[in-house]
């Protein structure tokens, strides 16, 4: 009889505790929602202004197809090590851009005449054929144009950088292109250098290019 009385008291205690347990379980679920899968994502501080559809920090270079020059991954960065010759390029085979996107990369001059740049809207990722180019031409200017079906470059525009901007100073500089269906804009270190330049080719593969310079590249972003 005593055992039966103990069971009866235990049952009453459980009935009284169930509402409290239910509230506790509900709070646990709400907390998990706020700080778990249902929680709003806090953007990372110091990241790019817009998400990257494709990003490369160059810990490895298996997606790249070097077709001229001496390209190598060194300490998580991509380096073209020969400061001689023109159109030393490598193409990104893994990603093909559409008609509207942004493309940026950080670069640091090592030696030679600063001639680093971005190739874009290429017909193929392993050769500079039927595509566009924007690159520096020394420490205080850049130019842009296109490659024809024989990989011959045709310049279509040139601009000088602000007086206080020198891209062959050994520091990091960011070249950014904003590509639209018919035009593109050029920005260096957050300063717009050229606006509404006419495209010859729409959409295509992307690449890195140097001419007469050894250059380090890092943090490529396609948005």
NUFIFI-864071 format. One record per atom (N, C-alpha, C, O): residue in three letters; z, y, x. Coordinates in pm, whole numbers, plus 50000, padded with zeros to 5 digits. Atoms other than C-alpha are relative to their C-alpha. Example, Ala and Ser with C-alpha at 12.3 -4.5 7.8 and 13.67 -1.06 7.14 Angstrom:
BEGIN
Ala500004988150089;Ala507804955051230;Ala500005012050090;Ala500665011850194;Ser499944988149918;Ser507144989451367;Ser500735010949923;Ser500905022049974;
//
This chain:
BEGIN
Unk500004988050083;Unk500005000050000;Unk500005012650086;Unk499355022550055;Unk499984988449912;Unk500785023350286;Unk498625002950058;Unk498225014450074;Unk501354998549945;Unk497335016750432;Unk499085006749899;Unk498255015149934;Unk500834994250106;Unk495725025350099;Unk500315014749983;Unk499415022749958;Unk499644985950011;Unk497695057950085;Unk499435008250114;Unk499025019650093;Unk500584992949886;Unk496525067550434;Unk498505002449978;Unk498005013250009;Unk501434998350026;Unk492905061750331;Unk499775010949896;Unk498815018549906;Unk500154989850103;Unk493405083350024;Unk500175014050055;Unk499425023150020;Unk499784986849940;Unk494805112350227;Unk498825004050091;Unk498415015550093;Unk501154997449912;Unk491945108950482;Unk498785004449920;Unk498055013449961;Unk501154996550085;Unk489375110450203;Unk500125014349951;Unk499145021749951;Unk499814986250047;Unk490935142450062;Unk499745010150111;Unk499145020650086;Unk500224990949886;Unk490895158650412;Unk498515001650030;Unk498045012650061;Unk501444999349974;Unk487215150050459;Unk499305008549896;Unk498405016449927;Unk500634991950105;Unk486325164950118;Unk500255014950022;Unk499385023249997;Unk499694986049973;Unk488105197050214;Unk499245005350121;Unk498945017250128;Unk500644995749875;Unk486395198050556;Unk498505001249988;Unk497875008250066;Unk501475000150009;Unk482825192250436;Unk499395013849986;Unk498405016650054;Unk500614986450007;Unk482135228650331;Unk500055007250133;Unk499095014150169;Unk499904993349869;Unk483385241050667;Unk499004994250098;Unk498365001550173;Unk500985006449910;Unk481265215350854;Unk498595004449965;Unk497765006650053;Unk501334995650040;Unk478265225550646;Unk499695013950048;Unk498595016650095;Unk500204986449950;Unk478725262150734;Unk499774999950150;Unk498915007150201;Unk500185000749855;Unk479095253151099;Unk498644994950039;Unk498015000250131;Unk501345005349970;Unk475935232451097;Unk498935010449973;Unk497965011850048;Unk500984989450032;Unk474065260850927;Unk499955010650107;Unk498875015150145;Unk499974990049893;Unk475225285451191;Unk499334994950127;Unk498655002450197;Unk500655005749882;Unk474105261751465;Unk498495000749986;Unk497795004250081;Unk501444999650022;Unk470635259351308;Unk499455014150008;Unk498395016450066;Unk500464986149993;Unk470365296951264;Unk499975004850143;Unk499035011650185;Unk499944995849860;Unk471435302451623;Unk498864993950081;Unk498275000450167;Unk501115006449929;Unk468895277151744;Unk498695006749967;Unk497815008050052;Unk501224993050037;Unk466235295451545;Unk499865013350068;Unk498765017150109;Unk500064986849938;Unk467145329251688;Unk499734999250149;Unk499025007750203;Unk500105000749855;Unk467315317952048;Unk499174988450049;Unk499064986150170;Unk500825011349963;Unk465075287652041;Unk498575002049959;Unk498025012849980;Unk501434999250032;Unk461555280151908;Unk499655011249903;Unk498545016449909;Unk500344989750097;Unk461795305551621;Unk500275014050051;Unk499945023849984;Unk499624986849949;Unk463035333851839;Unk498785008150038;Unk497805002550087;Unk501104991549951;Unk460755363551906;Unk499964999850151;Unk501015000250216;Unk500165001049856;Unk459365361652258;Unk500125013750064;Unk499405023050026;Unk499854987649926;Unk460515389152492;Unk498955000750108;Unk498894991650191;Unk501034999349895;Unk457605400752709;Unk500645001050136;Unk501695007250153;Unk499474999649865;Unk458125395753081;Unk499835013950059;Unk498775020050048;Unk500024986849939;Unk458985427653262;Unk499214999450131;Unk499394990250211;Unk500774999749877;Unk456555437053536;Unk498714992249994;Unk497974991850092;Unk501225007550014;Unk453735415353402;Unk498835009149966;Unk499015021349956;Unk501164991850034;Unk450195426853315;Unk500165006549865;Unk500915001749780;Unk499904992650126;Unk449745451853034;Unk499504991749883;Unk500014993249772;Unk500535008550105;Unk447755426452834;Unk500044985550050;Unk499964983150170;Unk499975014049957;Unk447955388252834;Unk498714996250070;Unk497645001450040;Unk501175005049928;Unk445605370253070;Unk499494987449931;Unk500244977749916;Unk500615012350049;Unk443235345352912;Unk499844990250114;Unk499894978050095;Unk500025008149878;Unk442855332853267;Unk500675008150110;Unk500375019950128;Unk499314993349890;Unk445125341353561;Unk500004990850121;Unk500114978650108;Unk500005007749876;Unk444995330453924;Unk500895006950101;Unk500685018650135;Unk499164995149891;Unk447725334954183;Unk499604994050132;Unk500174997350235;Unk500615005849881;Unk445705314154432;Unk500964991150080;Unk500914990850203;Unk499255010349930;Unk448295287554510;Unk499064988650044;Unk499344981450140;Unk501055009449963;Unk445215265354518;Unk498665005849954;Unk498615014849870;Unk501324994150029;Unk441485271754498;Unk499014989549951;Unk497824990349980;Unk500915010650043;Unk440085240654329;Unk498995004749897;Unk497974998149878;Unk500944995150101;Unk438385261454057;Unk498945009350058;Unk498045013749986;Unk500904990449937;Unk436515283354306;Unk498924993050081;Unk499154982550140;Unk501155005549927;Unk433105276954461;Unk499525010250103;Unk498665018450072;Unk500474990849896;Unk432705295954791;Unk498554996850036;Unk498204985250058;Unk501405002449965;Unk429005300654868;Unk499545008350119;Unk498415006750164;Unk500324992649877;Unk429085325155161;Unk501305005650055;Unk502135010649979;Unk498794995149938;Unk431775334855410;Unk500984988950032;Unk500664977150018;Unk498955009449961;Unk434985318155523;Unk501215002549911;Unk502065010949941;Unk498954998250100;Unk437325315055223;Unk501094989650017;Unk500804977850041;Unk498885009349986;Unk440785299555241;Unk501215005149923;Unk501415017149910;Unk498724996550062;Unk444085298855052;Unk501055000750109;Unk501254991050183;Unk498974997949899;Unk446825313055274;Unk501225006249933;Unk501165017349880;Unk498744994950057;Unk450425317055151;Unk499845004749856;Unk500375015149818;Unk500164996750141;Unk449365317254787;Unk499045011349972;Unk499035016749861;Unk501004989550017;Unk446585342754840;Unk498644994750046;Unk498574985150122;Unk501365004449968;Unk442805339354872;Unk499405010050099;Unk499355022050073;Unk500424991449890;Unk441335352755197;Unk498564997050038;Unk498174985550053;Unk501315001149937;Unk437815359255313;Unk500175005250142;Unk500425017150162;Unk499514997049865;Unk438335358655691;Unk498955005250096;Unk499285008650210;Unk501074995649909;Unk434945368955837;Unk499635014449967;Unk499155017149857;Unk500314986050028;Unk434475406855868;Unk498555003750031;Unk498255015450055;Unk501424997749969;Unk430715403055930;Unk499144994949887;Unk499494985349819;Unk500965004650100;Unk427745399955698;Unk500285005649861;Unk501375010549832;Unk499934994750135;Unk427075409955341;Unk500084988849895;Unk499684977549920;Unk499985008950116;Unk427685393355005;Unk500664986650031;Unk500124976050001;Unk499205012049979;Unk430325368655117;Unk500744997249870;Unk501695004349836;Unk499505001550135;Unk431145354154778;Unk500584986449968;Unk500314976450035;Unk499465012350057;Unk433095328254584;Unk500045001749849;Unk500425012249799;Unk500094999050144;Unk432645320654216;Unk501044991549929;Unk501454981049978;Unk499025007150081;Unk435095309653948;Unk499264991149901;Unk498694995949804;Unk500765009350081;Unk433615278353794;Unk500724996249871;Unk500104991449777;Unk499195005050111;Unk436455271753549;Unk499955009049876;Unk500315004749766;Unk499904990450110;Unk436085302653332;Unk498705007949990;Unk498185013050089;Unk501194991850026;Unk433095319753173;Unk500375010849899;Unk500805007749788;Unk499574988950085;Unk433715354153024;Unk499005002649889;Unk497824999349900;Unk500854996550113;Unk432365366052692;Unk499475014250012;Unk499305019450122;Unk500634986850000;Unk430945399752590;Unk501015011450016;Unk500625022550051;Unk498994989449994;Unk434245419052587;Unk501264994450068;Unk501884985150017;Unk498835004949928;Unk437035414252840;Unk500385010150109;Unk499645019550137;Unk499584992349883;Unk439005429953124;Unk500134990350117;Unk500454978650099;Unk499945008049878;Unk438945417253482;Unk500655008450109;Unk500175019450139;Unk499344992549895;Unk441315428153756;Unk500474990650111;Unk500694978750088;Unk499495007549887;Unk442425416754100;Unk500625009750101;Unk500155020950119;Unk499414992149892;Unk444695429754372;Unk499334995850131;Unk499014984050151;Unk500655003049873;Unk443175432154720;Unk500615008350112;Unk501105019450090;Unk499444993049883;Unk444285441755069;Unk499044998350117;Unk498714987250157;Unk500944999849887;Unk441945451455352;Unk500684994950127;Unk501834998250154;Unk499505005249873;Unk442385432955683;Unk499255005850119;Unk499865010650214;Unk500804994849888;Unk439505443455909;Unk498575002549954;Unk498174998449845;Unk501374996550032;Unk435935456155917;Unk499935012649914;Unk500885020549910;Unk500204988950093;Unk434535481555671;Unk500364995049860;Unk499814984949814;Unk499545004950130;Unk436265478455334;Unk498834998249905;Unk498175008049868;Unk501125002850088;Unk433715461555112;Unk500324989549895;Unk499434982249852;Unk499595010050099;Unk435705440354866;Unk499615004249860;Unk499565016149829;Unk500364996650135;Unk434675438154505;Unk500034988149906;Unk500434977149943;Unk500035010050106;Unk434225418854183;Unk498564998049953;Unk497855007549921;Unk501275003750063;Unk431105400654069;Unk500314995249858;Unk501324988649836;Unk499725003950138;Unk430835395153694;Unk498704998349923;Unk497655003349962;Unk501175003350084;Unk428475382953422;Unk498914993150081;Unk497714995550062;Unk500945007649918;Unk426885359753675;Unk499374988749918;Unk500024982749832;Unk500685011050068;Unk424325334753552;Unk500584986550043;Unk500714977449962;Unk499415012349946;Unk425835307853778;Unk501175003750091;Unk501155014450153;Unk498814996449923;Unk429225306553955;Unk499894997350150;Unk500844999950224;Unk500135003749859;Unk427865295054292;Unk498915007850073;Unk498505004150184;Unk501034991849936;Unk425265321754368;Unk499945013549928;Unk500185014449808;Unk500104986650058;Unk424775359054314;Unk498615002049942;Unk497775008750002;Unk501284999250069;Unk421875356054071;Unk500245005349859;Unk501115000549787;Unk499924994650135;Unk421395376853756;Unk501455002949960;Unk501984997149866;Unk498624996250029;Unk424835392553761;Unk500275014150049;Unk499435020450113;Unk499584986449966;Unk426705425053813;Unk500964999950119;Unk501524989450153;Unk499074998649889;Unk428785437954105;Unk500605014050000;Unk499895023949978;Unk499334987449967;Unk431355465354164;Unk500804997450126;Unk501644988450128;Unk499255002149876;Unk432685468554520;Unk500185013250075;Unk499455022950053;Unk499754988349917;Unk434115493354766;Unk498965000950111;Unk498434990950158;Unk500924997549889;Unk431865509155027;Unk500725009150100;Unk500425021050110;Unk499144992049912;Unk434385520555286;Unk501315003049931;Unk501594997849823;Unk498664997950050;Unk437845534055228;Unk500115009949885;Unk501175010949822;Unk499864989550100;Unk437035561954983;Unk498895000549897;Unk498735010749829;Unk501074999950100;Unk434075551854765;Unk499704985749955;Unk500104976050019;Unk500485013150047;Unk432585523554564;Unk498665001949932;Unk498265012949895;Unk501264999550072;Unk429295514554407;Unk499874987849913;Unk500664978349924;Unk500225011250091;Unk427945491354142;Unk498524998549975;Unk497725007550000;Unk501395003150026;Unk424735474954040;Unk499864985649956;Unk500794979849902;Unk500245013650047;Unk423175441253971;Unk499154992450102;Unk498464998350185;Unk500845009049921;Unk421575411354143;Unk498894994649910;Unk499134991049795;Unk501125005350078;Unk418135400254029;Unk499904984950017;Unk500814978750072;Unk500155014649996;Unk416785364654005;Unk499834994750142;Unk499904982650163;Unk500105004349859;Unk416315363954386;Unk501265003750079;Unk501265003150202;Unk498744995949938;Unk419885375554458;Unk499895013050077;Unk500715015750165;Unk500154986949937;Unk418625409654569;Unk500825010149920;Unk500725010749797;Unk499124990550067;Unk421115437254493;Unk499285013249975;Unk498555018350061;Unk500564987150038;Unk420035468854311;Unk501155009249958;Unk501815006749857;Unk498914990650033;Unk422525497854314;Unk499595008849883;Unk498475013749877;Unk500264991550116;Unk422785517153988;Unk500995011449986;Unk500825020149900;Unk499024989250009;Unk425805539554049;Unk500955000150118;Unk501124990050186;Unk499054998449889;Unk428315552654302;Unk501015010749963;Unk500695020049888;Unk498974990050027;Unk431575572154289;Unk500955000750118;Unk501124991050192;Unk499004998249896;Unk434145586454528;Unk501394999149940;Unk501615003049825;Unk498635001250045;Unk437825579154500;Unk500725013350015;Unk500255022050088;Unk499214987749981;Unk440465606654467;Unk500365001950147;Unk500454992350223;Unk499764996849860;Unk441265624154794;Unk501214992850059;Unk501224989750179;Unk498795006449949;Unk444685607754822;Unk499984984849990;Unk501004978350012;Unk500115014550014;Unk443395572354765;Unk499134994450112;Unk497964998150125;Unk500715006049888;Unk442385551955070;Unk500214984949996;Unk501314980050025;Unk499855014250024;Unk441725515255005;Unk499914991650127;Unk500084979450121;Unk500015007249872;Unk441375505855375;Unk501245003450082;Unk501195004250204;Unk498764996549931;Unk444985514855455;Unk500914988150025;Unk502024989850076;Unk499205011949980;Unk446245478955466;Unk500994997249889;Unk501724987449895;Unk499135002350115;Unk448145482455137;Unk499264993249887;Unk498044991549892;Unk500615006550116;Unk447545465254807;Unk499385010349906;Unk499975020849878;Unk500684991550096;Unk445035480754568;Unk499404991249890;Unk498964979949916;Unk500475007750114;Unk443935469354222;Unk498695005749947;Unk498605017549912;Unk501294996450059;Unk440325470154106;Unk499944993349863;Unk500154981349849;Unk500045005150138;Unk439915466353730;Unk498695004249933;Unk498245015649947;Unk501204997450079;Unk436835463853511;Unk500324997249854;Unk500954987149821;Unk499935002350144;Unk436805467653134;Unk498574998849951;Unk497815008549948;Unk501395003250033;Unk433635451153013;Unk499824999549849;Unk500584993049778;Unk500344999450141;Unk432105458452672;Unk498614993949980;Unk497944990850078;Unk501305006450022;Unk428985444252507;Unk498825006950070;Unk497865000250108;Unk501144993049939;Unk426725471452656;Unk500385008450121;Unk499505012850195;Unk499564991349891;Unk428845490952908;Unk501244994150068;Unk501804984250022;Unk498755003749934;Unk431745487653152;Unk500645012350063;Unk499955022150095;Unk499234989349937;Unk434475510053295;Unk500644994650127;Unk500914982650138;Unk499425003849870;Unk435915509653649;Unk501275007950024;Unk501285020150011;Unk498714993849974;Unk439545516753734;Unk500544994950133;Unk500454983050163;Unk499385003649872;Unk441265517054075;Unk501435005249999;Unk501675017149983;Unk498574996349997;Unk445065516854095;Unk500405008449879;Unk501175018049891;Unk499654993150123;Unk445285528553735;Unk499245012949975;Unk499475019449872;Unk500794987750016;Unk442845557653783;Unk498574996349962;Unk497914989050035;Unk501375002950041;Unk439565556053592;Unk499025007150091;Unk499085019350108;Unk500984994649906;Unk436695560953836;Unk498645001749935;Unk497925011249967;Unk501304999250067;Unk433675554553616;Unk500144994949857;Unk500934985849830;Unk499885003350143;Unk433175552053239;Unk498624997949939;Unk497675005049971;Unk501225002750076;Unk430475537453015;Unk498784998150089;Unk497725004050066;Unk501155003649916;Unk428265523553291;Unk499204989049930;Unk499774979949870;Unk500875009050076;Unk425295504453154;Unk499994986150062;Unk499844984650183;Unk500115013949957;Unk425325466553173;Unk498544995650000;Unk497744999949916;Unk501335006250002;Unk422215447353264;Unk500104985749947;Unk499184980649883;Unk499795013850045;Unk423685412753193;Unk501294999549918;Unk502295005949953;Unk498865001150090;Unk426085403652914;Unk500594986150007;Unk499884976149990;Unk499265012649991;Unk428735376352956;Unk499564992250125;Unk498504994750182;Unk500335008149884;Unk428805351053238;Unk501214996650086;Unk502354998750046;Unk498965004349908;Unk430775338053534;Unk500505011750086;Unk499865022250094;Unk499344989649922;Unk433085358053762;Unk500144995650145;Unk500124983750176;Unk499865003449860;Unk433495360154137;Unk500625011250081;Unk500765022550034;Unk499504990549902;Unk434975377654439;Unk498975001550110;Unk498324991750148;Unk501034997249900;Unk432765394054699;Unk500565009350106;Unk501335018450076;Unk499734990449893;Unk433195410555038;Unk498715002350078;Unk497844993650084;Unk501114996849909;Unk430695427755266;Unk500585007350120;Unk501265017450106;Unk499564994149873;Unk431445435755630;Unk501525002250005;Unk501995011750066;Unk498554998350000;Unk435165430855571;Unk500714986749978;Unk500244978049906;Unk499065010950028;Unk437975405455586;Unk501055005549904;Unk501635016149929;Unk499184994650109;Unk440085409155271;Unk500854988849941;Unk500424977249934;Unk499115009050071;Unk443045392455097;Unk499965003449851;Unk500025015249815;Unk499994998050145;Unk442915387654717;Unk501214992849938;Unk501644982349987;Unk498885006450070;Unk445765379854478;Unk500015004849855;Unk499455015249821;Unk499714996150139;Unk446725380654109;Unk498765004149922;Unk498685015349870;Unk501174997550084;Unk443355378353940;Unk500384997749854;Unk501084988249822;Unk499685001050143;Unk443585383853565;Unk498755003049917;Unk498095013349936;Unk501054997650098;Unk440975380253292;Unk500675001149865;Unk501314991549820;Unk499324997950127;Unk442195394852964;Unk499045002449885;Unk499475004349772;
//
